Amino acid sequence: KLPFFKYLNTIILNLMSKTYFEILRPGINTTIQDSGRNHLYHIGITISGAMDQRNYKFANIVVNNKLNEAVIEFAYQGPLLKLRNGTINFAITGDIFFNIIRNNSQIEEGKCYQNYNLHDGEEIDIISTKKSVYGYLSVSGGFELEETWKSYSINTKAKIGPNNGKKYSINENIIIKKSNIENIKNNQIDYKNLFNNIVRVIKGTNFDYFSNQAQNIFFKEKYTVSRLVDRMGMRLDGPYLENIVNTNIKSEGLVRGVIQVPADGKPIILLSDHGTIGGYPKIGIVISADLDKVAQLAPGNKLEFKEVKLEEAEKLFKEYTAETNKYLNEHN
């Protein structure tokens, strides 16, 4: 074993040879995410991954990455990052207000869905999301990370993923892979985040646990996103949903988008880091085509549930996927 100071010096010299982001401000919830980890529900590991999969993919395509390359996901206020040792090409997607602080102290207002070069010593200041929650920062070539179960996604509840499964803190570093950016052209996606407050759902397996009045309320009244929302789930405020059978069931498997109703009668929409089993009755499930939209609903936003049949949900998902692919193929 190396003596401590030699070991420390080795780490410093190794870091000095690499390109990396120094975190000057961590932001509220800054993590690494990708498309998620699959086929692990049987051991209690959920998929995780980017909350808004469309914007995650767009972030990668703008900098010529593979679609499943890991990115930095942030919520509300993002990080302030200083680049060390190199030049990179990056992009930010979402509805985001951010600045680029150049070496001559000039502040350049950034635009989402287009790529920029960033040089040694320059900074990215991700000030805030606008009318949404999550944004994504991609770097051409990606980040130097350790994989856990074939994914780089961080699940902070389970302490799984890079950075010891924790969100990033001040003075930490994120290593960037060496990448040739000379051949990367200016790139831009002409995309606008257009959200409405209609969330389409399929009836859940326990829909009949709720009174006729509760069923009608669920599809006719508005709900408000409460402050109790994170990557695990979203609690809603609104009219009470009466359960006439049992407010608890034997624990069953869960998936992203399931809407559970605990004893207080207020729905909870499960999101990317949800538990894999649960014992609250399920009144519905958000269709796959609306999951990205739901993830971007901020506290205070109102929403309405609209019932669709399974066949229609499948058709809507194919349309949503085709629309996403249209943007991706234009920049491939």
VOGU-3710 file (C-alpha; in Angstrom, 3 decimals, decimal comma):
1> klpffkylnt> 0,000/0,000/0,000  1,163/3,519/-0,771  1,774/5,850/2,170  -1,165/8,201/2,632  0,446/11,339/1,157  1,740/9,452/-1,892  -1,731/7,972/-2,334  -3,293/11,431/-2,066  -0,768/12,853/-4,519  -1,557/10,060/-6,981
11> iilnlmskty> -5,257/10,932/-6,811  -4,533/14,650/-7,356  -2,243/13,989/-10,329  -4,787/11,603/-11,825  -7,554/14,196/-11,448  -5,393/16,940/-12,970  -5,057/14,890/-16,160  -8,803/14,492/-16,553  -11,539/16,845/-17,714  -14,187/17,359/-15,070
21> feilrpgint> -16,915/19,577/-13,664  -16,203/21,155/-10,286  -19,500/21,678/-8,460  -19,628/25,221/-7,111  -23,338/24,939/-6,235  -25,018/21,541/-6,224  -28,598/22,593/-6,894  -31,617/21,086/-5,193  -31,610/17,537/-6,545  -28,722/16,893/-8,930
31> tiqdsgrnhl> -28,115/13,263/-9,880  -26,924/11,088/-12,761  -29,680/9,382/-14,758  -30,069/7,293/-17,889  -32,825/5,068/-19,306  -32,897/3,056/-16,058  -32,141/-0,489/-14,907  -34,428/-3,310/-15,993  -35,396/-6,828/-14,882  -34,702/-6,324/-11,154
41> yhigitisga> -38,190/-5,933/-9,707  -37,984/-9,461/-8,315  -35,228/-8,359/-5,900  -36,898/-5,072/-4,982  -34,908/-2,780/-7,318  -37,004/-0,347/-9,326  -36,154/1,007/-12,784  -35,283/4,605/-11,754  -33,879/6,499/-14,753  -34,695/9,957/-16,066
51> mdqrnykfan> -38,034/11,328/-14,921  -38,687/12,817/-18,370  -37,410/10,241/-20,854  -38,141/12,391/-23,920  -36,034/15,326/-22,730  -33,335/12,905/-21,603  -33,087/11,470/-25,138  -33,160/14,926/-26,701  -30,232/15,978/-24,497  -28,114/13,155/-25,886
61> ivvnnklnea> -29,030/13,539/-29,550  -28,091/17,238/-29,568  -24,471/16,398/-28,620  -24,269/13,326/-30,901  -24,328/10,802/-28,053  -25,942/7,394/-27,989  -29,493/7,745/-26,693  -28,766/5,756/-23,512  -25,718/7,800/-22,437  -25,873/9,000/-18,824
71> viefayqgpl> -26,693/12,683/-18,211  -27,011/15,061/-15,275  -30,622/15,454/-14,122  -31,555/18,421/-11,924  -34,771/19,752/-10,393  -35,981/23,342/-9,879  -32,632/25,077/-9,251  -29,768/23,338/-11,038  -26,040/23,257/-10,322  -23,308/25,829/-10,958
81> lklrngtinf> -20,519/23,912/-12,697  -16,953/25,005/-13,525  -15,095/23,130/-16,246  -11,547/22,030/-15,504  -8,872/20,710/-17,916  -10,283/20,726/-21,398  -12,994/21,761/-23,815  -16,365/20,044/-24,083  -19,578/20,234/-26,074  -22,766/20,275/-23,989
91> aitgdiffni> -26,523/20,816/-24,204  -29,392/21,413/-21,787  -32,980/20,301/-22,400  -36,224/21,130/-20,638  -37,790/24,495/-19,867  -34,678/25,989/-18,253  -33,154/29,392/-17,509  -29,350/29,072/-17,608  -26,277/31,168/-18,329  -22,805/30,387/-19,666
101> irnnsqieeg> -20,074/32,365/-17,914  -17,165/32,787/-20,298  -13,512/33,318/-19,356  -13,709/37,029/-20,206  -16,508/37,318/-17,588  -19,059/37,741/-20,354  -22,390/36,157/-19,428  -24,127/34,410/-22,314  -27,791/33,493/-21,925  -28,192/29,845/-22,835
111> kcyqnynlhd> -30,882/28,348/-25,040  -32,278/24,881/-24,487  -32,115/22,177/-27,163  -28,903/23,445/-28,757  -25,251/22,586/-28,178  -22,374/24,810/-27,020  -18,633/24,509/-26,582  -17,331/25,183/-23,072  -13,656/25,853/-22,397  -11,369/25,305/-19,427
121> geeidiistk> -12,348/27,637/-16,567  -15,773/28,528/-17,961  -18,988/27,881/-16,033  -22,557/26,708/-16,580  -25,023/28,362/-14,201  -28,353/26,503/-14,287  -30,481/29,057/-12,507  -33,912/27,428/-12,494  -36,567/25,532/-14,332  -39,418/27,732/-15,530
131> ksvygylsvs> -42,863/26,095/-15,639  -41,606/22,579/-15,016  -39,509/20,520/-12,586  -36,701/18,598/-14,337  -33,951/19,459/-16,770  -31,043/17,559/-18,343  -27,396/18,380/-19,031  -25,559/16,199/-21,547  -21,888/16,256/-22,548  -20,542/14,846/-25,808
141> ggfeleetwk> -18,960/11,488/-25,015  -20,648/11,279/-21,619  -19,322/11,009/-18,078  -16,798/8,636/-16,518  -18,930/6,602/-14,107  -19,259/3,163/-12,561  -22,202/1,069/-13,677  -24,537/-0,654/-11,211  -26,701/-3,439/-12,653  -26,218/-2,160/-16,222
151> sysintkaki> -27,282/1,398/-15,419  -25,732/4,639/-14,188  -28,960/5,932/-12,632  -28,777/7,177/-9,047  -31,554/6,071/-6,704  -31,009/8,119/-3,549  -33,583/6,196/-1,493  -31,836/2,873/-2,112  -28,302/4,378/-2,247  -27,696/2,797/-5,646
161> gpnngkkysi> -25,603/4,206/-8,480  -22,661/6,620/-8,945  -21,592/8,992/-6,165  -22,472/6,261/-3,627  -26,118/6,583/-4,623  -26,345/10,172/-3,359  -27,252/13,451/-5,009  -24,260/15,700/-5,645  -22,919/18,196/-3,100  -20,715/21,290/-3,266
171> neniiikksn> -17,016/20,808/-4,134  -17,558/17,347/-5,593  -16,342/16,572/-9,118  -17,959/14,837/-12,090  -15,375/13,333/-14,465  -16,004/13,758/-18,209  -14,843/11,218/-20,806  -12,282/12,310/-23,339  -14,103/13,096/-26,566  -13,208/14,552/-29,964
181> ieniknnqid> -15,548/17,510/-30,387  -13,919/18,943/-33,519  -16,416/17,250/-35,828  -19,503/18,156/-33,802  -21,537/20,719/-35,701  -23,887/23,289/-34,240  -27,055/21,389/-33,505  -30,523/22,420/-32,383  -33,916/20,773/-31,904  -36,917/22,963/-32,627
191> yknlfnnivr> -38,976/21,661/-29,714  -41,216/23,376/-27,190  -42,526/21,826/-23,984  -46,287/22,096/-24,369  -48,103/20,740/-21,331  -51,799/20,581/-20,587  -53,459/19,486/-17,364  -55,272/16,408/-18,733  -53,730/13,160/-17,458  -55,054/10,073/-19,208
201> vikgtnfdyf> -55,427/6,899/-17,164  -56,597/3,309/-17,369  -58,781/1,979/-14,551  -56,713/0,310/-11,846  -57,043/-3,236/-10,556  -58,863/-1,975/-7,440  -61,113/0,567/-9,164  -64,214/-1,209/-7,810  -63,006/-0,668/-4,235  -64,234/2,904/-4,528
211> snqaqniffk> -67,836/4,117/-4,310  -69,679/5,249/-7,425  -69,433/8,797/-6,125  -65,670/8,464/-5,670  -65,288/7,033/-9,184  -67,195/9,981/-10,620  -65,168/12,459/-8,557  -61,912/10,904/-9,748  -62,737/11,592/-13,398  -64,612/14,897/-13,014
221> ekytvsrlvd> -62,875/16,963/-10,316  -59,494/18,691/-10,409  -56,555/17,739/-8,208  -53,572/19,865/-7,179  -49,965/18,674/-6,991  -48,961/19,021/-3,337  -45,504/19,875/-1,994  -45,070/16,209/-1,093  -43,507/15,213/-4,399  -40,125/13,704/-5,278
231> rmgmrldgpy> -38,695/11,061/-7,585  -40,640/8,354/-5,707  -44,116/9,780/-6,026  -46,512/12,689/-6,186  -49,208/13,261/-3,541  -52,279/15,132/-4,734  -54,629/17,442/-2,875  -58,305/17,355/-3,763  -61,640/15,755/-3,005  -61,762/12,681/-0,774
241> lenivntnik> -62,104/9,315/-2,550  -64,284/6,955/-0,507  -63,090/3,355/-0,289  -66,024/0,984/0,408  -64,064/-2,281/0,547  -60,689/-1,981/2,291  -58,088/0,769/2,519  -55,321/-1,855/2,629  -54,680/-4,882/0,439  -52,055/-7,594/0,333
251> seglvrgviq> -48,903/-6,058/-1,096  -48,765/-6,345/-4,877  -46,294/-5,404/-7,571  -46,204/-1,769/-8,667  -45,117/0,045/-11,807  -44,396/3,662/-12,661  -47,622/5,636/-13,094  -49,798/3,585/-10,726  -52,202/5,763/-8,720  -52,618/4,487/-5,161
261> vpadgkpiil> -55,161/5,793/-2,666  -54,245/5,420/1,032  -56,697/5,718/3,933  -56,750/9,536/3,759  -58,528/9,250/0,396  -55,986/11,351/-1,535  -54,271/9,876/-4,607  -50,521/9,261/-4,953  -48,972/8,890/-8,425  -45,887/6,666/-8,323
271> lsdhgtiggy> -42,845/7,920/-10,235  -39,400/6,649/-11,286  -37,982/5,640/-7,865  -41,213/4,048/-6,575  -41,248/0,976/-4,359  -41,680/-2,303/-6,196  -44,573/-3,522/-4,011  -47,302/-1,770/-2,041  -50,524/-2,352/-0,140  -52,683/0,642/-1,028
281> pkigivisad> -55,600/0,076/-3,432  -54,915/1,199/-7,003  -57,641/3,306/-8,599  -55,834/3,860/-11,899  -52,589/4,004/-13,815  -51,248/6,880/-15,908  -50,782/5,821/-19,532  -47,198/5,616/-20,789  -47,682/8,519/-23,213  -48,373/10,893/-20,299
291> ldkvaqlapg> -45,639/9,830/-17,863  -43,116/12,455/-19,031  -45,756/15,169/-18,725  -46,752/14,102/-15,210  -43,107/14,121/-14,062  -42,858/17,807/-15,032  -45,932/18,933/-13,025  -44,777/21,247/-10,232  -46,408/21,775/-6,821  -49,488/23,941/-7,252
301> nklefkevkl> -50,242/22,684/-10,770  -53,772/21,376/-11,259  -54,652/18,268/-13,212  -57,689/16,292/-14,326  -57,882/12,548/-14,910  -59,451/11,238/-18,112  -60,243/7,569/-18,618  -59,017/5,770/-21,741  -59,264/2,106/-22,698  -56,205/-0,106/-23,081
311> eeaeklfkey> -56,396/-0,130/-26,892  -56,469/3,670/-26,999  -53,582/3,883/-24,509  -51,482/1,658/-26,773  -52,324/3,831/-29,787  -51,451/7,027/-27,909  -48,100/5,573/-26,812  -47,237/4,622/-30,400  -48,077/8,186/-31,483  -45,981/9,681/-28,671
321> taetnkylne> -43,057/7,407/-29,543  -43,359/8,251/-33,238  -43,354/11,976/-32,455  -40,255/11,571/-30,277  -38,505/9,517/-32,948  -39,291/12,157/-35,580  -37,156/14,671/-33,666  -34,444/12,101/-33,002  -34,217/10,919/-36,609  -33,894/14,475/-37,882
331> hn> -30,656/14,807/-35,896  -29,215/11,315/-36,243
//
